[in-house]
Amino acid sequence: MTLAYSSAIFQGTELKKKQVQEYVSRRKEPKKKYRRRSTFGVGLDGEKWVNYLEQYSWEVEQLMKLTPSKRRFYQQGMRAATLIQSIS
């Protein structure tokens, strides 16, 4: 259990360093005192986000064909996914 917790903390810290946390979880709202997700939660969610992206890649590609104006955002998300995969 300690190893799993430490791994999630490490991944969450690396996600924050590489500034891809906003793809994984919501950002802190200006009027809120505390963050929405802890470093541990960000680490867990990053891995889940990449797994879902791989699982639904065909569907995402089809959606990108329908809305080519959103391609830039898709490419940013794919860049974030590769950074997250490099951490794992």
mmCIF file as gemmi writes it, N, C-alpha and C atoms, coordinates in Angstrom:
data_model
loop_
_atom_site.group_PDB
_atom_site.id
_atom_site.type_symbol
_atom_site.label_atom_id
_atom_site.label_alt_id
_atom_site.label_comp_id
_atom_site.label_asym_id
_atom_site.label_entity_id
_atom_site.label_seq_id
_atom_site.pdbx_PDB_ins_code
_atom_site.Cartn_x
_atom_site.Cartn_y
_atom_site.Cartn_z
_atom_site.occupancy
_atom_site.B_iso_or_equiv
_atom_site.pdbx_formal_charge
_atom_site.auth_seq_id
_atom_site.auth_asym_id
_atom_site.pdbx_PDB_model_num
ATOM 1 N N . MET Axp A 1 ? 0.819 -1.171 0 1 0 ? 1 A 1
ATOM 2 C CA . MET Axp A 1 ? 0 0 0 1 0 ? 1 A 1
ATOM 3 C C . MET Axp A 1 ? 0.879 1.257 0 1 0 ? 1 A 1
ATOM 4 N N . THR Axp A 2 ? 1.972 1.185 0.698 1 0 ? 2 A 1
ATOM 5 C CA . THR Axp A 2 ? 2.891 2.317 0.744 1 0 ? 2 A 1
ATOM 6 C C . THR Axp A 2 ? 3.499 2.585 -0.627 1 0 ? 2 A 1
ATOM 7 N N . LEU Axp A 3 ? 3.823 1.523 -1.347 1 0 ? 3 A 1
ATOM 8 C CA . LEU Axp A 3 ? 4.404 1.698 -2.685 1 0 ? 3 A 1
ATOM 9 C C . LEU Axp A 3 ? 3.409 2.317 -3.655 1 0 ? 3 A 1
ATOM 10 N N . ALA Axp A 4 ? 2.156 1.882 -3.597 1 0 ? 4 A 1
ATOM 11 C CA . ALA Axp A 4 ? 1.131 2.441 -4.482 1 0 ? 4 A 1
ATOM 12 C C . ALA Axp A 4 ? 0.888 3.916 -4.171 1 0 ? 4 A 1
ATOM 13 N N . TYR Axp A 5 ? 0.823 4.246 -2.896 1 0 ? 5 A 1
ATOM 14 C CA . TYR Axp A 5 ? 0.618 5.634 -2.485 1 0 ? 5 A 1
ATOM 15 C C . TYR Axp A 5 ? 1.798 6.501 -2.931 1 0 ? 5 A 1
ATOM 16 N N . SER Axp A 6 ? 2.998 6.009 -2.708 1 0 ? 6 A 1
ATOM 17 C CA . SER Axp A 6 ? 4.195 6.761 -3.097 1 0 ? 6 A 1
ATOM 18 C C . SER Axp A 6 ? 4.256 6.96 -4.603 1 0 ? 6 A 1
ATOM 19 N N . SER Axp A 7 ? 3.882 5.939 -5.348 1 0 ? 7 A 1
ATOM 20 C CA . SER Axp A 7 ? 3.883 6.036 -6.808 1 0 ? 7 A 1
ATOM 21 C C . SER Axp A 7 ? 2.903 7.101 -7.29 1 0 ? 7 A 1
ATOM 22 N N . ALA Axp A 8 ? 1.705 7.128 -6.704 1 0 ? 8 A 1
ATOM 23 C CA . ALA Axp A 8 ? 0.702 8.119 -7.093 1 0 ? 8 A 1
ATOM 24 C C . ALA Axp A 8 ? 1.158 9.53 -6.734 1 0 ? 8 A 1
ATOM 25 N N . ILE Axp A 9 ? 1.785 9.687 -5.584 1 0 ? 9 A 1
ATOM 26 C CA . ILE Axp A 9 ? 2.308 10.999 -5.177 1 0 ? 9 A 1
ATOM 27 C C . ILE Axp A 9 ? 3.405 11.45 -6.14 1 0 ? 9 A 1
ATOM 28 N N . PHE Axp A 10 ? 4.302 10.539 -6.494 1 0 ? 10 A 1
ATOM 29 C CA . PHE Axp A 10 ? 5.385 10.861 -7.426 1 0 ? 10 A 1
ATOM 30 C C . PHE Axp A 10 ? 4.821 11.283 -8.779 1 0 ? 10 A 1
ATOM 31 N N . GLN Axp A 11 ? 3.856 10.527 -9.301 1 0 ? 11 A 1
ATOM 32 C CA . GLN Axp A 11 ? 3.267 10.86 -10.594 1 0 ? 11 A 1
ATOM 33 C C . GLN Axp A 11 ? 2.53 12.196 -10.541 1 0 ? 11 A 1
ATOM 34 N N . GLY Axp A 12 ? 1.806 12.442 -9.454 1 0 ? 12 A 1
ATOM 35 C CA . GLY Axp A 12 ? 1.11 13.714 -9.311 1 0 ? 12 A 1
ATOM 36 C C . GLY Axp A 12 ? 2.061 14.893 -9.268 1 0 ? 12 A 1
ATOM 37 N N . THR Axp A 13 ? 3.174 14.721 -8.569 1 0 ? 13 A 1
ATOM 38 C CA . THR Axp A 13 ? 4.182 15.781 -8.494 1 0 ? 13 A 1
ATOM 39 C C . THR Axp A 13 ? 4.79 16.052 -9.86 1 0 ? 13 A 1
ATOM 40 N N . GLU Axp A 14 ? 5.085 14.999 -10.586 1 0 ? 14 A 1
ATOM 41 C CA . GLU Axp A 14 ? 5.657 15.163 -11.926 1 0 ? 14 A 1
ATOM 42 C C . GLU Axp A 14 ? 4.654 15.812 -12.887 1 0 ? 14 A 1
ATOM 43 N N . LEU Axp A 15 ? 3.382 15.463 -12.765 1 0 ? 15 A 1
ATOM 44 C CA . LEU Axp A 15 ? 2.358 16.088 -13.609 1 0 ? 15 A 1
ATOM 45 C C . LEU Axp A 15 ? 2.282 17.585 -13.353 1 0 ? 15 A 1
ATOM 46 N N . LYS Axp A 16 ? 2.384 17.961 -12.096 1 0 ? 16 A 1
ATOM 47 C CA . LYS Axp A 16 ? 2.349 19.382 -11.763 1 0 ? 16 A 1
ATOM 48 C C . LYS Axp A 16 ? 3.585 20.101 -12.286 1 0 ? 16 A 1
ATOM 49 N N . LYS Axp A 17 ? 4.745 19.444 -12.213 1 0 ? 17 A 1
ATOM 50 C CA . LYS Axp A 17 ? 5.983 20.052 -12.721 1 0 ? 17 A 1
ATOM 51 C C . LYS Axp A 17 ? 5.902 20.272 -14.225 1 0 ? 17 A 1
ATOM 52 N N . LYS Axp A 18 ? 5.319 19.308 -14.93 1 0 ? 18 A 1
ATOM 53 C CA . LYS Axp A 18 ? 5.231 19.408 -16.389 1 0 ? 18 A 1
ATOM 54 C C . LYS Axp A 18 ? 4.022 20.207 -16.844 1 0 ? 18 A 1
ATOM 55 N N . GLN Axp A 19 ? 3.24 20.712 -15.882 1 0 ? 19 A 1
ATOM 56 C CA . GLN Axp A 19 ? 2.097 21.586 -16.115 1 0 ? 19 A 1
ATOM 57 C C . GLN Axp A 19 ? 1.037 20.965 -17.019 1 0 ? 19 A 1
ATOM 58 N N . VAL Axp A 20 ? 0.738 19.703 -16.779 1 0 ? 20 A 1
ATOM 59 C CA . VAL Axp A 20 ? -0.341 19.036 -17.51 1 0 ? 20 A 1
ATOM 60 C C . VAL Axp A 20 ? -1.47 18.635 -16.567 1 0 ? 20 A 1
ATOM 61 N N . GLN Axp A 21 ? -1.463 19.196 -15.367 1 0 ? 21 A 1
ATOM 62 C CA . GLN Axp A 21 ? -2.482 18.876 -14.384 1 0 ? 21 A 1
ATOM 63 C C . GLN Axp A 21 ? -3.87 19.27 -14.862 1 0 ? 21 A 1
ATOM 64 N N . GLU Axp A 22 ? -3.986 20.349 -15.635 1 0 ? 22 A 1
ATOM 65 C CA . GLU Axp A 22 ? -5.3 20.813 -16.067 1 0 ? 22 A 1
ATOM 66 C C . GLU Axp A 22 ? -5.997 19.828 -17.009 1 0 ? 22 A 1
ATOM 67 N N . TYR Axp A 23 ? -5.256 18.939 -17.631 1 0 ? 23 A 1
ATOM 68 C CA . TYR Axp A 23 ? -5.869 17.92 -18.474 1 0 ? 23 A 1
ATOM 69 C C . TYR Axp A 23 ? -6.43 16.772 -17.642 1 0 ? 23 A 1
ATOM 70 N N . VAL Axp A 24 ? -5.916 16.614 -16.459 1 0 ? 24 A 1
ATOM 71 C CA . VAL Axp A 24 ? -6.275 15.486 -15.616 1 0 ? 24 A 1
ATOM 72 C C . VAL Axp A 24 ? -7.399 15.84 -14.649 1 0 ? 24 A 1
ATOM 73 N N . SER Axp A 25 ? -7.32 17.003 -14.04 1 0 ? 25 A 1
ATOM 74 C CA . SER Axp A 25 ? -8.321 17.394 -13.054 1 0 ? 25 A 1
ATOM 75 C C . SER Axp A 25 ? -8.6 18.889 -13.158 1 0 ? 25 A 1
ATOM 76 N N . ARG Axp A 26 ? -9.659 19.3 -12.498 1 0 ? 26 A 1
ATOM 77 C CA . ARG Axp A 26 ? -10.02 20.711 -12.513 1 0 ? 26 A 1
ATOM 78 C C . ARG Axp A 26 ? -8.961 21.545 -11.803 1 0 ? 26 A 1
ATOM 79 N N . ARG Axp A 27 ? -8.84 22.777 -12.269 1 0 ? 27 A 1
ATOM 80 C CA . ARG Axp A 27 ? -7.922 23.69 -11.614 1 0 ? 27 A 1
ATOM 81 C C . ARG Axp A 27 ? -8.577 24.296 -10.381 1 0 ? 27 A 1
ATOM 82 N N . LYS Axp A 28 ? -7.761 24.91 -9.561 1 0 ? 28 A 1
ATOM 83 C CA . LYS Axp A 28 ? -8.275 25.59 -8.375 1 0 ? 28 A 1
ATOM 84 C C . LYS Axp A 28 ? -9.047 26.818 -8.828 1 0 ? 28 A 1
ATOM 85 N N . GLU Axp A 29 ? -10.202 27.005 -8.253 1 0 ? 29 A 1
ATOM 86 C CA . GLU Axp A 29 ? -11.02 28.164 -8.589 1 0 ? 29 A 1
ATOM 87 C C . GLU Axp A 29 ? -10.531 29.366 -7.793 1 0 ? 29 A 1
ATOM 88 N N . PRO Axp A 30 ? -10.622 30.562 -8.355 1 0 ? 30 A 1
ATOM 89 C CA . PRO Axp A 30 ? -10.057 31.734 -7.694 1 0 ? 30 A 1
ATOM 90 C C . PRO Axp A 30 ? -10.671 32.037 -6.319 1 0 ? 30 A 1
ATOM 91 N N . LYS Axp A 31 ? -11.942 31.77 -6.137 1 0 ? 31 A 1
ATOM 92 C CA . LYS Axp A 31 ? -12.599 32.098 -4.875 1 0 ? 31 A 1
ATOM 93 C C . LYS Axp A 31 ? -12.487 30.99 -3.833 1 0 ? 31 A 1
ATOM 94 N N . LYS Axp A 32 ? -11.997 29.846 -4.226 1 0 ? 32 A 1
ATOM 95 C CA . LYS Axp A 32 ? -11.867 28.721 -3.304 1 0 ? 32 A 1
ATOM 96 C C . LYS Axp A 32 ? -10.546 28.822 -2.538 1 0 ? 32 A 1
ATOM 97 N N . LYS Axp A 33 ? -10.578 28.365 -1.314 1 0 ? 33 A 1
ATOM 98 C CA . LYS Axp A 33 ? -9.374 28.412 -0.49 1 0 ? 33 A 1
ATOM 99 C C . LYS Axp A 33 ? -8.455 27.227 -0.774 1 0 ? 33 A 1
ATOM 100 N N . TYR Axp A 34 ? -9.037 26.066 -1.082 1 0 ? 34 A 1
ATOM 101 C CA . TYR Axp A 34 ? -8.259 24.854 -1.259 1 0 ? 34 A 1
ATOM 102 C C . TYR Axp A 34 ? -8.369 24.33 -2.685 1 0 ? 34 A 1
ATOM 103 N N . ARG Axp A 35 ? -7.376 23.533 -3.071 1 0 ? 35 A 1
ATOM 104 C CA . ARG Axp A 35 ? -7.396 22.89 -4.393 1 0 ? 35 A 1
ATOM 105 C C . ARG Axp A 35 ? -8.508 21.857 -4.439 1 0 ? 35 A 1
ATOM 106 N N . ARG Axp A 36 ? -8.92 21.511 -5.659 1 0 ? 36 A 1
ATOM 107 C CA . ARG Axp A 36 ? -9.949 20.483 -5.813 1 0 ? 36 A 1
ATOM 108 C C . ARG Axp A 36 ? -9.378 19.084 -5.644 1 0 ? 36 A 1
ATOM 109 N N . ARG Axp A 37 ? -8.173 18.85 -6.12 1 0 ? 37 A 1
ATOM 110 C CA . ARG Axp A 37 ? -7.56 17.518 -6.044 1 0 ? 37 A 1
ATOM 111 C C . ARG Axp A 37 ? -6.192 17.615 -5.407 1 0 ? 37 A 1
ATOM 112 N N . SER Axp A 38 ? -5.868 16.623 -4.608 1 0 ? 38 A 1
ATOM 113 C CA . SER Axp A 38 ? -4.551 16.558 -3.997 1 0 ? 38 A 1
ATOM 114 C C . SER Axp A 38 ? -3.551 16.023 -5.019 1 0 ? 38 A 1
ATOM 115 N N . THR Axp A 39 ? -2.3 16.054 -4.651 1 0 ? 39 A 1
ATOM 116 C CA . THR Axp A 39 ? -1.246 15.505 -5.509 1 0 ? 39 A 1
ATOM 117 C C . THR Axp A 39 ? -1.48 14.018 -5.742 1 0 ? 39 A 1
ATOM 118 N N . PHE Axp A 40 ? -1.912 13.326 -4.7 1 0 ? 40 A 1
ATOM 119 C CA . PHE Axp A 40 ? -2.231 11.903 -4.805 1 0 ? 40 A 1
ATOM 120 C C . PHE Axp A 40 ? -3.351 11.676 -5.815 1 0 ? 40 A 1
ATOM 121 N N . GLY Axp A 41 ? -4.421 12.455 -5.733 1 0 ? 41 A 1
ATOM 122 C CA . GLY Axp A 41 ? -5.55 12.312 -6.648 1 0 ? 41 A 1
ATOM 123 C C . GLY Axp A 41 ? -5.176 12.622 -8.082 1 0 ? 41 A 1
ATOM 124 N N . VAL Axp A 42 ? -4.343 13.624 -8.273 1 0 ? 42 A 1
ATOM 125 C CA . VAL Axp A 42 ? -3.892 13.973 -9.623 1 0 ? 42 A 1
ATOM 126 C C . VAL Axp A 42 ? -3.081 12.827 -10.218 1 0 ? 42 A 1
ATOM 127 N N . GLY Axp A 43 ? -2.234 12.202 -9.401 1 0 ? 43 A 1
ATOM 128 C CA . GLY Axp A 43 ? -1.44 11.065 -9.885 1 0 ? 43 A 1
ATOM 129 C C . GLY Axp A 43 ? -2.307 9.904 -10.316 1 0 ? 43 A 1
ATOM 130 N N . LEU Axp A 44 ? -3.338 9.598 -9.53 1 0 ? 44 A 1
ATOM 131 C CA . LEU Axp A 44 ? -4.255 8.511 -9.896 1 0 ? 44 A 1
ATOM 132 C C . LEU Axp A 44 ? -5.071 8.854 -11.132 1 0 ? 44 A 1
ATOM 133 N N . ASP Axp A 45 ? -5.574 10.077 -11.176 1 0 ? 45 A 1
ATOM 134 C CA . ASP Axp A 45 ? -6.416 10.482 -12.306 1 0 ? 45 A 1
ATOM 135 C C . ASP Axp A 45 ? -5.636 10.557 -13.615 1 0 ? 45 A 1
ATOM 136 N N . GLY Axp A 46 ? -4.362 10.897 -13.547 1 0 ? 46 A 1
ATOM 137 C CA . GLY Axp A 46 ? -3.541 10.963 -14.758 1 0 ? 46 A 1
ATOM 138 C C . GLY Axp A 46 ? -3.453 9.621 -15.45 1 0 ? 46 A 1
ATOM 139 N N . GLU Axp A 47 ? -3.241 8.599 -14.675 1 0 ? 47 A 1
ATOM 140 C CA . GLU Axp A 47 ? -3.155 7.252 -15.248 1 0 ? 47 A 1
ATOM 141 C C . GLU Axp A 47 ? -4.494 6.821 -15.848 1 0 ? 47 A 1
ATOM 142 N N . LYS Axp A 48 ? -5.585 7.109 -15.14 1 0 ? 48 A 1
ATOM 143 C CA . LYS Axp A 48 ? -6.915 6.759 -15.655 1 0 ? 48 A 1
ATOM 144 C C . LYS Axp A 48 ? -7.225 7.519 -16.937 1 0 ? 48 A 1
ATOM 145 N N . TRP Axp A 49 ? -6.848 8.804 -16.99 1 0 ? 49 A 1
ATOM 146 C CA . TRP Axp A 49 ? -7.13 9.634 -18.158 1 0 ? 49 A 1
ATOM 147 C C . TRP Axp A 49 ? -6.438 9.081 -19.4 1 0 ? 49 A 1
ATOM 148 N N . VAL Axp A 50 ? -5.19 8.681 -19.265 1 0 ? 50 A 1
ATOM 149 C CA . VAL Axp A 50 ? -4.448 8.128 -20.404 1 0 ? 50 A 1
ATOM 150 C C . VAL Axp A 50 ? -5.067 6.798 -20.838 1 0 ? 50 A 1
ATOM 151 N N . ASN Axp A 51 ? -5.475 5.971 -19.884 1 0 ? 51 A 1
ATOM 152 C CA . ASN Axp A 51 ? -6.103 4.69 -20.229 1 0 ? 51 A 1
ATOM 153 C C . ASN Axp A 51 ? -7.412 4.899 -20.993 1 0 ? 51 A 1
ATOM 154 N N . TYR Axp A 52 ? -8.229 5.847 -20.554 1 0 ? 52 A 1
ATOM 155 C CA . TYR Axp A 52 ? -9.474 6.138 -21.261 1 0 ? 52 A 1
ATOM 156 C C . TYR Axp A 52 ? -9.2 6.684 -22.651 1 0 ? 52 A 1
ATOM 157 N N . LEU Axp A 53 ? -8.176 7.516 -22.76 1 0 ? 53 A 1
ATOM 158 C CA . LEU Axp A 53 ? -7.83 8.084 -24.06 1 0 ? 53 A 1
ATOM 159 C C . LEU Axp A 53 ? -7.416 6.987 -25.04 1 0 ? 53 A 1
ATOM 160 N N . GLU Axp A 54 ? -6.651 6.019 -24.557 1 0 ? 54 A 1
ATOM 161 C CA . GLU Axp A 54 ? -6.259 4.896 -25.412 1 0 ? 54 A 1
ATOM 162 C C . GLU Axp A 54 ? -7.465 4.03 -25.776 1 0 ? 54 A 1
ATOM 163 N N . GLN Axp A 55 ? -8.355 3.829 -24.831 1 0 ? 55 A 1
ATOM 164 C CA . GLN Axp A 55 ? -9.52 2.981 -25.047 1 0 ? 55 A 1
ATOM 165 C C . GLN Axp A 55 ? -10.476 3.592 -26.079 1 0 ? 55 A 1
ATOM 166 N N . TYR Axp A 56 ? -10.631 4.899 -26.058 1 0 ? 56 A 1
ATOM 167 C CA . TYR Axp A 56 ? -11.596 5.557 -26.943 1 0 ? 56 A 1
ATOM 168 C C . TYR Axp A 56 ? -10.924 6.361 -28.05 1 0 ? 56 A 1
ATOM 169 N N . SER Axp A 57 ? -9.749 5.966 -28.457 1 0 ? 57 A 1
ATOM 170 C CA . SER Axp A 57 ? -9.013 6.725 -29.466 1 0 ? 57 A 1
ATOM 171 C C . SER Axp A 57 ? -9.737 6.756 -30.813 1 0 ? 57 A 1
ATOM 172 N N . TRP Axp A 58 ? -10.373 5.661 -31.192 1 0 ? 58 A 1
ATOM 173 C CA . TRP Axp A 58 ? -11.077 5.636 -32.476 1 0 ? 58 A 1
ATOM 174 C C . TRP Axp A 58 ? -12.237 6.633 -32.47 1 0 ? 58 A 1
ATOM 175 N N . GLU Axp A 59 ? -13 6.664 -31.386 1 0 ? 59 A 1
ATOM 176 C CA . GLU Axp A 59 ? -14.126 7.577 -31.281 1 0 ? 59 A 1
ATOM 177 C C . GLU Axp A 59 ? -13.67 9.033 -31.31 1 0 ? 59 A 1
ATOM 178 N N . VAL Axp A 60 ? -12.552 9.294 -30.651 1 0 ? 60 A 1
ATOM 179 C CA . VAL Axp A 60 ? -12.015 10.659 -30.637 1 0 ? 60 A 1
ATOM 180 C C . VAL Axp A 60 ? -11.575 11.061 -32.039 1 0 ? 60 A 1
ATOM 181 N N . GLU Axp A 61 ? -10.952 10.157 -32.752 1 0 ? 61 A 1
ATOM 182 C CA . GLU Axp A 61 ? -10.539 10.447 -34.141 1 0 ? 61 A 1
ATOM 183 C C . GLU Axp A 61 ? -11.749 10.777 -35.014 1 0 ? 61 A 1
ATOM 184 N N . GLN Axp A 62 ? -12.832 10.049 -34.836 1 0 ? 62 A 1
ATOM 185 C CA . GLN Axp A 62 ? -14.047 10.308 -35.61 1 0 ? 62 A 1
ATOM 186 C C . GLN Axp A 62 ? -14.622 11.688 -35.278 1 0 ? 62 A 1
ATOM 187 N N . LEU Axp A 63 ? -14.591 12.046 -34.012 1 0 ? 63 A 1
ATOM 188 C CA . LEU Axp A 63 ? -15.069 13.375 -33.62 1 0 ? 63 A 1
ATOM 189 C C . LEU Axp A 63 ? -14.19 14.475 -34.197 1 0 ? 63 A 1
ATOM 190 N N . MET Axp A 64 ? -12.898 14.234 -34.283 1 0 ? 64 A 1
ATOM 191 C CA . MET Axp A 64 ? -11.994 15.237 -34.839 1 0 ? 64 A 1
ATOM 192 C C . MET Axp A 64 ? -12.253 15.446 -36.33 1 0 ? 64 A 1
ATOM 193 N N . LYS Axp A 65 ? -12.708 14.422 -37.001 1 0 ? 65 A 1
ATOM 194 C CA . LYS Axp A 65 ? -13.05 14.572 -38.418 1 0 ? 65 A 1
ATOM 195 C C . LYS Axp A 65 ? -14.283 15.449 -38.586 1 0 ? 65 A 1
ATOM 196 N N . LEU Axp A 66 ? -15.177 15.42 -37.604 1 0 ? 66 A 1
ATOM 197 C CA . LEU Axp A 66 ? -16.392 16.23 -37.676 1 0 ? 66 A 1
ATOM 198 C C . LEU Axp A 66 ? -16.14 17.696 -37.323 1 0 ? 66 A 1
ATOM 199 N N . THR Axp A 67 ? -15.168 17.958 -36.462 1 0 ? 67 A 1
ATOM 200 C CA . THR Axp A 67 ? -14.881 19.324 -36.024 1 0 ? 67 A 1
ATOM 201 C C . THR Axp A 67 ? -13.398 19.64 -36.174 1 0 ? 67 A 1
ATOM 202 N N . PRO Axp A 68 ? -12.963 19.933 -37.397 1 0 ? 68 A 1
ATOM 203 C CA . PRO Axp A 68 ? -11.543 20.206 -37.605 1 0 ? 68 A 1
ATOM 204 C C . PRO Axp A 68 ? -11.065 21.481 -36.906 1 0 ? 68 A 1
ATOM 205 N N . SER Axp A 69 ? -11.972 22.378 -36.542 1 0 ? 69 A 1
ATOM 206 C CA . SER Axp A 69 ? -11.551 23.603 -35.862 1 0 ? 69 A 1
ATOM 207 C C . SER Axp A 69 ? -11.027 23.32 -34.454 1 0 ? 69 A 1
ATOM 208 N N . LYS Axp A 70 ? -11.329 22.159 -33.904 1 0 ? 70 A 1
ATOM 209 C CA . LYS Axp A 70 ? -10.883 21.796 -32.555 1 0 ? 70 A 1
ATOM 210 C C . LYS Axp A 70 ? -9.592 20.976 -32.571 1 0 ? 70 A 1
ATOM 211 N N . ARG Axp A 71 ? -8.985 20.808 -33.739 1 0 ? 71 A 1
ATOM 212 C CA . ARG Axp A 71 ? -7.786 19.981 -33.853 1 0 ? 71 A 1
ATOM 213 C C . ARG Axp A 71 ? -6.646 20.473 -32.971 1 0 ? 71 A 1
ATOM 214 N N . ARG Axp A 72 ? -6.51 21.783 -32.833 1 0 ? 72 A 1
ATOM 215 C CA . ARG Axp A 72 ? -5.427 22.326 -32.007 1 0 ? 72 A 1
ATOM 216 C C . ARG Axp A 72 ? -5.56 21.865 -30.553 1 0 ? 72 A 1
ATOM 217 N N . PHE Axp A 73 ? -6.776 21.862 -30.039 1 0 ? 73 A 1
ATOM 218 C CA . PHE Axp A 73 ? -6.997 21.41 -28.664 1 0 ? 73 A 1
ATOM 219 C C . PHE Axp A 73 ? -6.741 19.911 -28.533 1 0 ? 73 A 1
ATOM 220 N N . TYR Axp A 74 ? -7.118 19.176 -29.554 1 0 ? 74 A 1
ATOM 221 C CA . TYR Axp A 74 ? -6.864 17.73 -29.566 1 0 ? 74 A 1
ATOM 222 C C . TYR Axp A 74 ? -5.364 17.455 -29.535 1 0 ? 74 A 1
ATOM 223 N N . GLN Axp A 75 ? -4.613 18.203 -30.317 1 0 ? 75 A 1
ATOM 224 C CA . GLN Axp A 75 ? -3.169 18.016 -30.355 1 0 ? 75 A 1
ATOM 225 C C . GLN Axp A 75 ? -2.524 18.381 -29.02 1 0 ? 75 A 1
ATOM 226 N N . GLN Axp A 76 ? -3.032 19.406 -28.352 1 0 ? 76 A 1
ATOM 227 C CA . GLN Axp A 76 ? -2.529 19.759 -27.028 1 0 ? 76 A 1
ATOM 228 C C . GLN Axp A 76 ? -2.796 18.629 -26.033 1 0 ? 76 A 1
ATOM 229 N N . GLY Axp A 77 ? -3.981 18.05 -26.115 1 0 ? 77 A 1
ATOM 230 C CA . GLY Axp A 77 ? -4.32 16.934 -25.24 1 0 ? 77 A 1
ATOM 231 C C . GLY Axp A 77 ? -3.454 15.717 -25.508 1 0 ? 77 A 1
ATOM 232 N N . MET Axp A 78 ? -3.17 15.443 -26.767 1 0 ? 78 A 1
ATOM 233 C CA . MET Axp A 78 ? -2.305 14.309 -27.103 1 0 ? 78 A 1
ATOM 234 C C . MET Axp A 78 ? -0.876 14.548 -26.609 1 0 ? 78 A 1
ATOM 235 N N . ARG Axp A 79 ? -0.407 15.782 -26.677 1 0 ? 79 A 1
ATOM 236 C CA . ARG Axp A 79 ? 0.917 16.108 -26.143 1 0 ? 79 A 1
ATOM 237 C C . ARG Axp A 79 ? 0.94 15.87 -24.637 1 0 ? 79 A 1
ATOM 238 N N . ALA Axp A 80 ? -0.106 16.289 -23.962 1 0 ? 80 A 1
ATOM 239 C CA . ALA Axp A 80 ? -0.2 16.061 -22.515 1 0 ? 80 A 1
ATOM 240 C C . ALA Axp A 80 ? -0.229 14.571 -22.211 1 0 ? 80 A 1
ATOM 241 N N . ALA Axp A 81 ? -0.931 13.796 -23.033 1 0 ? 81 A 1
ATOM 242 C CA . ALA Axp A 81 ? -1.008 12.342 -22.811 1 0 ? 81 A 1
ATOM 243 C C . ALA Axp A 81 ? 0.363 11.698 -22.951 1 0 ? 81 A 1
ATOM 244 N N . THR Axp A 82 ? 1.16 12.134 -23.919 1 0 ? 82 A 1
ATOM 245 C CA . THR Axp A 82 ? 2.496 11.562 -24.073 1 0 ? 82 A 1
ATOM 246 C C . THR Axp A 82 ? 3.392 11.948 -22.9 1 0 ? 82 A 1
ATOM 247 N N . LEU Axp A 83 ? 3.225 13.165 -22.381 1 0 ? 83 A 1
ATOM 248 C CA . LEU Axp A 83 ? 4.002 13.556 -21.193 1 0 ? 83 A 1
ATOM 249 C C . LEU Axp A 83 ? 3.607 12.719 -19.992 1 0 ? 83 A 1
ATOM 250 N N . ILE Axp A 84 ? 2.321 12.458 -19.84 1 0 ? 84 A 1
ATOM 251 C CA . ILE Axp A 84 ? 1.852 11.644 -18.714 1 0 ? 84 A 1
ATOM 252 C C . ILE Axp A 84 ? 2.35 10.212 -18.858 1 0 ? 84 A 1
ATOM 253 N N . GLN Axp A 85 ? 2.342 9.682 -20.074 1 0 ? 85 A 1
ATOM 254 C CA . GLN Axp A 85 ? 2.84 8.321 -20.294 1 0 ? 85 A 1
ATOM 255 C C . GLN Axp A 85 ? 4.335 8.23 -20.01 1 0 ? 85 A 1
ATOM 256 N N . SER Axp A 86 ? 5.072 9.291 -20.29 1 0 ? 86 A 1
ATOM 257 C CA . SER Axp A 86 ? 6.515 9.259 -20.034 1 0 ? 86 A 1
ATOM 258 C C . SER Axp A 86 ? 6.812 9.216 -18.537 1 0 ? 86 A 1
ATOM 259 N N . ILE Axp A 87 ? 5.898 9.712 -17.727 1 0 ? 87 A 1
ATOM 260 C CA . ILE Axp A 87 ? 6.079 9.685 -16.276 1 0 ? 87 A 1
ATOM 261 C C . ILE Axp A 87 ? 5.84 8.288 -15.731 1 0 ? 87 A 1
ATOM 262 N N . SER Axp A 88 ? 4.839 7.604 -16.266 1 0 ? 88 A 1
ATOM 263 C CA . SER Axp A 88 ? 4.444 6.282 -15.734 1 0 ? 88 A 1
ATOM 264 C C . SER Axp A 88 ? 5.486 5.235 -15.948 1 0 ? 88 A 1
